[in-house]
Amino acid sequence: MSITQHHLLDAHRAWQHGEAPPPAPGTHDQKVVLDWREYRRFRTVVAGRPAHGRIRQALGRRLRPRARSTS
């Protein structure tokens, strides 16, 4: 059963019982992603790591050539 079919079945059951239909699939996706990002930042700060700039630092380490020793 697809997500759409399941939603239509739930909406029909809610209508039969006189209840409000459930929200359509994907309605709250953006809020979930933003809340998840905020939670990850919170956990990062609680763990004592910097909350931003980690991707830029990782890319900088990858793209910056290492200084080789001439021993």
NORSULQUI-V956251 format. One record per residue. N is the residue number from 1. PHI is phi as a letter, one per 30 degrees, with the letter a starting at -180 (NA if undefined). PSI is psi in whole degrees, 0 to 359 (none if undefined). OMEGA is omega as a letter, one per 40 degrees, with the letter a starting at -180 (999 if undefined). Layout:
n=(N N)
phi=(PHI PHI)
psi=(PSI PSI)
omega=(OMEGA OMEGA)
This chain:
n=(1 2 3 4 5 6 7 8 9 10 11 12 13 14 15 16 17 18 19 20 21 22 23 24 25 26 27 28 29 30 31 32 33 34 35 36 37 38 39 40 41 42 43 44 45 46 47 48 49 50 51 52 53 54 55 56 57 58 59 60 61 62 63 64 65 66 67 68 69 70 71)
phi=(NA d d d d d d d d d d d d d d d c i c d d d d d e i d c d d d d d d d d d d d d d d d d d d d i c d d b i d d d d d d d d d d d d d d c d c d)
psi=(130 169 320 316 318 319 316 321 315 320 320 317 319 320 320 327 1 25 168 142 153 159 151 151 135 359 320 18 317 318 320 316 317 319 321 317 317 320 318 319 319 312 325 315 318 325 352 19 159 141 347 161 4 322 317 319 318 319 322 320 324 321 336 126 143 146 122 140 144 50 none)
omega=(a i a i i i i i i i i i i i i a i a i i i i i i i a a a a i i a i i i i i i i i i i i a i i i i i a a i a a i i i i i i a a a i i i a i a a 999)
